[in-house]
Amino acid sequence: MPHSPAPLHLTRRDPSCNMSRFYALSLEPTLFGEVMLIRTWGRIGTSGQVKVQTFTQPAEAIDALDRLRHQKLKRGYRAEGNIADA
């Protein structure tokens, strides 16, 4: 798989609403030459839910990851650690 983005871990916290959520995105190659976009989300401290999408082209998977990242940042999620928000 050509250059793939690093796994992304986003969080959204709002103590006034008792909100403490996470959203994680990562790309992984399959044994058949495809690329999986793995999404995990839920309340911080739980294992959350997982959804896997398979793409035949790595560029499609990267585009999907970028769209989801942008969507979550607009909704108030912030990158955790030293990963930039942009």
Beta strands, then each sheet from edge to edge (+ up, - down):
strand 1: 8-14
strand 2: 19-29
strand 3: 35-43
strand 4: 49-55
strand 5: 78-79
sheet 1: 4+ 3- 2+ 1- 5+
end
